[in-house]
Amino acid sequence: MGIEEFFKYITQVPLSNIDFPITINNVKPNESLNYSLSITSLFSFLLLKDYMFYPKIMYNGDILITGENDMKEKLYYFRIPYNSREKYIDIVYDVNNMISHSGYCELNVNNIPGHLDSILAFIDGENNVSKIRQYLISNGIYLCEDMTFKDLMIAKSKKQWSGTTLVPNMPKNEIEEIFGYLYFFKSDEQLQQDGYSFEKEYKPKVFISYSWKDDNYVKEFADILMASDINIWIDKKDIEGGNHILQSIMEGIEECDMAIFFISNAFKNSIIGKRELVTFFTNVTLGKKQWRICKIDDVDPDDIFPSLSQYKYIEWQNREELLESVYRGIDKIKEQHKIKKHNF
């Protein structure tokens, strides 16, 4: 079905008789920006109808008009900080190129003052989503899954988001153009170019607690955190020669906002490790700090600390889940720090 044929069909056929999904297949993929704008206009027309449906530019070049009953599939997305969005252009470009031919991807921006936000949302098969998730984790980004395609469309109909579909193999310069017109307000980088100055964003610090016998596991994880620009405290890096070990550890705990405990049978026999856990546990119960627990082997958490099994822990083989949890925690700490600073 062509676009003209679709418009004729949608205006003449009773809604109850429309057979969704509808495929429009006479598109010109090389006119990606103009095509994206025409789809936005098409969506504006569809909103006049008393029914929810929406056009999606699929990666095989077709337009898929999705009906309400087909809009319940899970939507994956990650947040792009509004004020530092330039850093994410390469990531958006890479993710867009990773979407399969049956997938769908769009950039959405909230330009409402006081609610500035942006997300890259996509739909794709589980295997491909897993690859994208791994790529994002390696860049310090976690994937969200708490929204359906319909949820996003309802939010857009209430003017919470402005969005543009990214077509397959879109050149980076066109993605940069989309970033240019979707965001209404200047980023920090643009404001700095105009002569404004800003204080550096608060950078939370993460304490790494482990047994040296598990060094191979922990080193792998710590390297990923540091590659993602996460500020970590770990004994081999932060205890200088000649320093008192226990005193240095206690100072490290004091200056950290979060701790990751890598528990194992070896950790169970670590006196210093248990001391670190007890000290941090006190701060966690008082709401002063966050912690994450990773179980490396078959150790019983309660053998390390009474009732430790009552706290959620993540198995080592699910360390991607642990990374995403750490990233979410760091974002929350940053937000809490902004609120405290503003109130002060």
C-alpha positions as CSV (number, residue, x, y, z in Angstrom):
1,M,0.0,0.0,0.0
2,G,1.3,3.5,-0.9
3,I,1.0,6.6,1.3
4,E,-1.8,8.2,-0.8
5,E,-3.6,4.9,-0.8
6,F,-3.3,4.7,2.9
7,F,-4.7,8.2,3.5
8,K,-7.7,7.3,1.3
9,Y,-8.2,4.0,3.1
10,I,-7.9,5.4,6.6
11,T,-10.5,8.2,6.0
12,Q,-13.0,6.0,4.2
13,V,-13.0,2.7,6.1
14,P,-14.8,2.4,9.5
15,L,-12.3,2.1,12.3
16,S,-13.8,-1.2,13.4
17,N,-13.0,-2.7,10.0
18,I,-9.4,-1.6,9.8
19,D,-7.1,-4.6,9.7
20,F,-3.9,-3.6,11.6
21,P,-1.0,-3.7,11.1
22,I,-0.8,-1.9,7.8
23,T,2.4,-1.8,5.8
24,I,3.4,1.0,3.5
25,N,6.3,0.0,1.3
26,N,7.0,2.8,-1.3
27,V,9.4,4.7,0.9
28,K,12.7,6.3,-0.1
29,P,15.3,5.4,2.6
30,N,17.9,7.9,1.2
31,E,15.5,10.8,2.2
32,S,15.7,10.0,5.9
33,L,15.3,13.5,7.4
34,N,12.5,14.6,5.1
35,Y,10.9,11.2,5.6
36,S,11.0,11.5,9.4
37,L,9.3,14.9,9.2
38,S,6.6,13.5,6.9
39,I,5.9,10.7,9.4
40,T,5.6,13.3,12.2
41,S,2.9,15.1,10.1
42,L,1.2,11.8,9.5
43,F,1.1,11.1,13.2
44,S,-0.5,14.5,13.8
45,F,-3.3,13.6,11.3
46,L,-3.8,10.2,13.0
47,L,-4.3,11.8,16.4
48,L,-7.5,13.4,15.0
49,K,-9.0,10.0,14.8
50,D,-10.7,8.5,17.9
51,Y,-8.4,5.5,18.0
52,M,-4.7,5.0,18.9
53,F,-2.4,3.9,16.1
54,Y,1.0,5.1,15.0
55,P,3.4,4.9,12.1
56,K,6.8,3.2,12.7
57,I,9.7,3.4,10.2
58,M,10.9,-0.2,10.2
59,Y,14.5,-1.0,9.4
60,N,13.6,-2.9,6.2
61,G,12.5,0.5,4.8
62,D,8.7,0.0,5.2
63,I,6.3,2.0,7.3
64,L,4.3,-0.1,9.7
65,I,1.0,1.4,10.9
66,T,0.5,-0.2,14.3
67,G,-2.9,-0.6,15.9
68,E,-3.8,-0.3,19.5
69,N,-3.8,-4.1,20.1
70,D,-0.3,-4.3,18.6
71,M,1.2,-1.6,20.8
72,K,1.7,-3.6,24.0
73,E,5.1,-5.0,23.1
74,K,7.9,-4.1,25.5
75,L,9.8,-0.9,24.7
76,Y,13.5,-0.6,25.7
77,Y,15.1,2.8,26.3
78,F,18.0,4.6,27.9
79,R,18.2,8.1,29.2
80,I,20.3,10.8,27.5
81,P,21.1,13.7,30.0
82,Y,19.6,16.8,28.4
83,N,22.4,19.1,29.4
84,S,25.2,16.9,28.3
85,R,23.6,15.3,25.2
86,E,26.6,15.8,22.8
87,K,28.4,13.0,24.6
88,Y,25.7,10.6,23.5
89,I,25.6,11.3,19.7
90,D,28.1,8.5,19.0
91,I,26.3,6.1,21.2
92,V,22.9,6.8,19.5
93,Y,24.6,6.3,16.2
94,D,26.1,3.0,17.2
95,V,22.8,1.7,18.8
96,N,20.8,2.7,15.7
97,N,23.2,0.7,13.6
98,M,22.8,-2.3,15.9
99,I,19.0,-2.5,15.5
100,S,17.9,-5.4,13.4
101,H,15.9,-5.1,10.2
102,S,12.7,-5.9,12.0
103,G,13.4,-3.3,14.8
104,Y,12.4,0.2,15.4
105,C,14.2,3.2,17.0
106,E,13.4,6.8,17.9
107,L,14.8,9.7,19.8
108,N,12.4,11.5,22.2
109,V,12.9,14.8,24.0
110,N,11.0,16.5,26.8
111,N,11.4,20.2,26.4
112,I,9.1,21.2,29.2
113,P,11.0,23.6,31.6
114,G,11.6,21.8,34.9
115,H,11.2,18.4,33.3
116,L,14.0,18.5,30.7
117,D,14.8,14.9,29.7
118,S,15.5,12.7,26.6
119,I,15.5,9.0,25.8
120,L,16.5,6.8,22.9
121,A,13.6,4.2,22.7
122,F,13.7,1.0,20.5
123,I,11.9,-2.3,19.9
124,D,13.9,-5.3,18.8
125,G,14.3,-9.1,19.3
126,E,15.7,-10.4,22.6
127,N,19.0,-11.6,21.1
128,N,19.8,-8.2,19.6
129,V,18.6,-6.4,22.7
130,S,21.1,-8.4,24.7
131,K,23.9,-7.2,22.4
132,I,22.8,-3.6,22.7
133,R,22.6,-4.0,26.5
134,Q,26.2,-5.2,26.7
135,Y,27.3,-2.3,24.5
136,L,25.5,0.2,26.7
137,I,26.8,-1.3,29.9
138,S,30.4,-1.0,28.6
139,N,29.7,2.7,28.2
140,G,28.2,3.1,31.7
141,I,24.6,3.2,30.6
142,Y,21.7,1.0,31.9
143,L,18.7,-0.1,29.9
144,C,15.1,0.6,31.1
145,E,12.2,-1.8,30.4
146,D,9.3,-0.2,32.4
147,M,7.4,1.1,29.3
148,T,5.4,-0.2,26.4
149,F,5.1,1.4,23.0
150,K,1.6,2.4,23.9
151,D,2.8,4.1,27.1
152,L,5.2,6.2,25.0
153,M,2.4,7.1,22.5
154,I,0.1,8.2,25.3
155,A,2.8,10.4,26.8
156,K,3.5,11.9,23.3
157,S,-0.2,12.6,22.8
158,K,-0.1,14.6,26.1
159,K,2.9,16.6,24.7
160,Q,5.3,15.2,27.2
161,W,7.7,14.1,24.4
162,S,8.7,15.3,20.9
163,G,10.2,12.5,18.9
164,T,11.8,11.5,15.6
165,T,12.3,8.1,14.2
166,L,15.8,7.1,13.2
167,V,15.9,5.3,9.9
168,P,18.3,2.5,9.1
169,N,22.0,3.3,8.6
170,M,21.3,7.0,9.3
171,P,24.5,9.0,8.8
172,K,26.0,10.6,11.9
173,N,25.6,14.1,10.5
174,E,21.9,13.6,10.2
175,I,21.6,12.3,13.8
176,E,23.5,15.5,14.8
177,E,20.9,17.5,12.9
178,I,18.1,15.8,14.7
179,F,19.8,16.6,18.0
180,G,20.0,20.2,16.8
181,Y,16.3,20.7,16.2
182,L,14.7,18.3,18.8
183,Y,16.3,20.0,21.8
184,F,14.9,23.5,22.4
185,F,17.3,24.6,25.2
186,K,21.1,24.9,25.1
187,S,23.3,22.2,26.6
188,D,26.0,23.0,29.2
189,E,28.6,22.7,26.5
190,Q,26.8,25.3,24.3
191,L,26.4,27.6,27.3
192,Q,30.0,27.3,28.2
193,Q,30.9,28.3,24.6
194,D,28.7,31.3,25.2
195,G,30.8,32.3,28.3
196,Y,28.9,30.7,31.1
197,S,30.7,28.6,33.7
198,F,29.4,25.7,35.8
199,E,30.5,23.8,38.9
200,K,31.6,20.2,38.1
201,E,28.9,17.6,38.6
202,Y,29.3,15.6,41.9
203,K,31.0,12.3,41.2
204,P,30.0,9.5,43.6
205,K,32.6,7.1,44.9
206,V,32.2,3.4,45.0
207,F,34.1,1.2,47.6
208,I,35.1,-2.2,46.5
209,S,35.3,-4.9,49.2
210,Y,36.6,-8.4,48.4
211,S,39.0,-11.2,49.3
212,W,42.4,-11.1,47.6
213,K,41.7,-14.7,46.6
214,D,38.9,-13.5,44.4
215,D,41.2,-10.8,42.7
216,N,40.6,-12.1,39.2
217,Y,36.8,-11.6,39.4
218,V,37.0,-8.2,41.1
219,K,39.7,-6.8,38.8
220,E,37.5,-7.6,35.8
221,F,34.6,-5.7,37.3
222,A,36.7,-2.8,38.6
223,D,38.2,-2.3,35.2
224,I,34.7,-2.0,33.6
225,L,33.7,0.6,36.3
226,M,36.8,2.7,35.7
227,A,36.4,2.4,31.9
228,S,32.8,3.8,32.5
229,D,34.4,6.8,34.4
230,I,33.1,5.5,37.7
231,N,35.2,6.8,40.7
232,I,36.2,3.7,42.7
233,W,38.1,3.0,45.9
234,I,40.0,-0.2,45.9
235,D,42.9,-1.2,48.2
236,K,45.5,-1.9,45.5
237,K,45.0,1.5,44.0
238,D,44.2,3.7,47.1
239,I,46.4,2.4,49.9
240,E,49.9,3.8,49.5
241,G,53.0,2.1,50.6
242,G,53.6,2.7,54.3
243,N,50.0,3.6,55.1
244,H,48.2,1.9,57.9
245,I,45.9,-0.6,56.2
246,L,42.9,-0.6,58.5
247,Q,42.9,3.2,59.0
248,S,43.1,3.7,55.2
249,I,40.2,1.4,54.7
250,M,38.1,3.2,57.3
251,E,38.9,6.5,55.6
252,G,37.9,5.0,52.2
253,I,34.6,3.8,53.6
254,E,33.9,7.3,55.0
255,E,34.5,9.0,51.7
256,C,32.5,6.6,49.6
257,D,28.8,6.8,48.8
258,M,28.3,3.2,47.8
259,A,30.0,-0.2,48.4
260,I,30.1,-3.4,46.4
261,F,30.8,-6.5,48.4
262,F,32.0,-9.5,46.5
263,I,31.2,-12.3,48.9
264,S,32.6,-15.8,48.7
265,N,33.9,-18.6,50.8
266,A,37.2,-16.8,50.8
267,F,35.5,-13.6,51.9
268,K,33.9,-15.6,54.8
269,N,37.4,-16.1,56.2
270,S,38.5,-12.5,55.7
271,I,38.6,-10.5,59.0
272,I,39.1,-7.2,57.2
273,G,36.4,-7.9,54.7
274,K,33.9,-8.6,57.5
275,R,35.0,-5.4,59.3
276,E,34.3,-3.5,56.1
277,L,30.9,-5.1,55.8
278,V,29.8,-4.4,59.4
279,T,31.0,-0.8,59.1
280,F,29.1,-0.2,55.9
281,F,26.0,-2.1,57.1
282,T,25.6,0.6,59.9
283,N,25.7,3.4,57.3
284,V,23.2,1.5,55.1
285,T,20.7,1.0,57.9
286,L,21.0,4.7,58.7
287,G,20.2,5.6,55.1
288,K,23.6,7.3,54.7
289,K,25.1,5.0,52.0
290,Q,24.1,2.4,49.4
291,W,25.5,-1.1,48.9
292,R,25.4,-3.9,46.4
293,I,26.2,-7.5,47.1
294,C,27.6,-9.9,44.5
295,K,27.9,-13.6,45.4
296,I,30.8,-15.2,43.6
297,D,30.4,-18.8,44.6
298,D,28.2,-21.1,46.7
299,V,28.8,-19.3,50.0
300,D,25.9,-18.9,52.4
301,P,25.5,-15.2,53.0
302,D,24.3,-15.8,56.6
303,D,27.7,-17.5,57.3
304,I,29.3,-14.1,56.7
305,F,26.9,-11.9,58.5
306,P,23.7,-12.8,60.3
307,S,20.6,-12.2,58.1
308,L,22.7,-11.0,55.2
309,S,20.6,-13.3,53.0
310,Q,17.6,-11.1,53.7
311,Y,19.3,-8.4,51.5
312,K,19.1,-8.8,47.7
313,Y,22.3,-10.1,46.2
314,I,23.3,-10.8,42.6
315,E,25.1,-13.9,41.4
316,W,28.4,-13.3,39.7
317,Q,27.1,-14.9,36.5
318,N,24.5,-12.0,36.4
319,R,27.1,-9.3,36.7
320,E,25.6,-7.3,33.9
321,E,22.6,-6.9,36.2
322,L,25.0,-5.8,38.9
323,L,26.5,-3.2,36.7
324,E,23.1,-1.7,35.7
325,S,22.2,-1.6,39.4
326,V,25.4,0.3,40.3
327,Y,24.7,2.8,37.4
328,R,21.2,3.4,38.7
329,G,22.4,3.8,42.2
330,I,25.0,6.4,41.1
331,D,22.4,8.4,39.2
332,K,20.2,8.4,42.3
333,I,23.1,9.6,44.5
334,K,23.8,12.4,42.0
335,E,20.2,13.5,42.1
336,Q,20.1,13.4,45.9
337,H,23.3,15.5,46.0
338,K,21.7,18.1,43.7
339,I,18.6,18.3,45.9
340,K,20.7,18.7,49.1
341,K,22.8,21.4,47.5
342,H,19.8,23.3,46.3
343,N,18.1,23.1,49.7
344,F,21.2,24.3,51.4
